Amino acid sequence: MKRTKRTKRSITLFVMACLLISVIAACSNKENNTGSTSGSPSASASAPAEPVKEDPLKFVYHSLSRDVILQDDNEMYTWLKENKNVDIKSVADRQTDKMVDKLNLMLASGDIPDVLELENVPGAIEVVKKMGEAGLVISWDEWIAKYPDLVANNDKAYDDAVHRAKDGNMYMLPINLAAKKGVLMADVGPVIREDWLKQVGMSAPTTTDELYEVLKAFRDQIPDVNGKKIIPATFDVFRQYIANAWTKSWVKFSEDNQSLQFQFNNPDIEEYMVFMNKLYREGLLDQEMLTQQADQYMEKLSSGRVGYTVRIYWDMDTVNKALKADGPETRFVPAPPLKVTGSSIVPVYSNPSDRAFNSLVVSTEFAKDPRNIERLMELLNWNASKEGTRMLKYGVEGEYYIKNAEGLYEETPESKEEKLVQNNTFLQRTGLDSYNLTRSILIPAEDTNPRSEEAKMGTEIWEASIGEPLPLEFQLTPAGPVEQQKWGVMWSELDKWTSKAVFAKSEEETRKITKEMLDAFEKNGGRDIVNERLKSMSEFNQ
């Protein structure tokens, strides 16, 4: 009986042990093979967890400088939502002369849009600085340090001087560097009648001596037009660009920027007066040059009677439309910037600038959620990249823009045709460039120049006349009370003196009048303006 009990007990323990081993094995097998029906090693490995996709980043982009009201669910909006996981509500609310008033209302109410774009008009930047000091908008410094591409083309010294607040913070991102060197295109310069050059068998003049010979040939060989004598050369306010052949520019600095001369008190202007007087006395210069109104001047160009002038490209295009009615070769074409014979001076017709024409501002309310600001900055950093800029500007390659044989983007024929239709909705429908929040520019340009054939010629021929940025201390020094009072007077007086000197009876008389002019400017405010500006520049540097 005892043996039987011992036997039963042993059997019970054995069964329990087996059950325990089975449970352990089952648990182990379950742990190692969860979700797998295969015995292969790869199938039994743990599968990585799927990342949780965030909801689209939603924000309002309120632009005080854009005026294209986009269609809901426009193509770029949809692309950004699908590919960048952002849902941008775009508000086009362009302000012109009311920019500062609009910003002040936002400051007073404390209601700042998530992302705000403004034009950097006088007074606007100061309002944004007040927003920052009031804690309404974020400082960009941390994000610029993390994403330096946001300001890759900016000039730090310029941005610090203009956009940094007194508390040391940068409350706006300076954008839209449309006047930067490498971006700014030459818009203005000498133009000459191409068909007249062919008739007299000469090339476009590059020097003052060559111009003199060409104008004489025009005078002697080009017949009257509609019963009226031709005018070898005439000018409007752009005549000062001819003076730049001697003075270099409207303002000239010493190498150390410690002295400067404006054109009205630059002694080199005497030789310009002498040259123009020579043209006048020999019947090569329009006698109405200094008295004609703008519409009279343009009418002369369009009538086909003028051979040489200085013009901005869109006026050249307007005139050429009238001239080409007589044939495609009847037109003005750009001529090289005019240099004094034997001189090394290259005249400057325009100066690039590191000025940012717009700024981006982000509200602190929107940035309360750290992921909001992190994701926004990631988007803006992509926007500032070449890849992002191309996408936002041109869209999906081949749809609205294609690359030509030179590798440059140009509009497809269908896009061009659509945009020619009156009241078309191309931009509203596609959203192209409207989501370029950083207004990034590709340097060098990657698209074709959309200007007319003649204007494209000007872009290349006049390029040598694009100078360097003016000294920062000059750009950012405001006009003082003397300059504000007398600046306009100086230039109007220059016109009066020019009339006397250019239309004088002899070279000797011209020189005498010019010297009297320089002496008068020295005594009547010209020197005071220079001294006041130099003092302000010195204080700026200190």
Secondary structure, DSSP 8 states (H G I E B T S, - for coil): -HHHHHHHHHHHHHHHHHHHHHHHHHHHHHHHSTT----SHHHHS-----------EEEEEEESS------TT-HHHHHHHHHS-EEEEEEE---STTHHHHHHHHHHHT---SEEEEE--TTHHHHHHHHHHTTSB--SHHHHHH-GGGGTTS-HHHHHHHHB-TTS-B-SEEE--TTSTTT----EEEEEEHHHHHHHT-----BHHHHHHHHHHHHHHS--BTTB--EEE--SGGGHHHHHHHHSSSEEE-TTSS-EEEGGG-TTHHHHHHHHHHHHHTT-B-TTTTT--HHHHHHHHHHT-EEEEEEEHHHHHHHHHHHGGG-TT-SEEE----B-TT-------B------SEEEEEBHHHHTSHHHHHHHHHHHHHHHSHHHHHHHHH-STTTSEEE-TTS-EEE-HHHHHHHHSTT--HHHHH-TTTT-TT----SS--B---S-HHHHHHHHHTGGGB-----HHHHT----HHHHHHHHHHHHHHHHHHHHHHT-SSHHHHHHHHHHHHHHHHHTTHHHHHHHHHHHHHHHH-
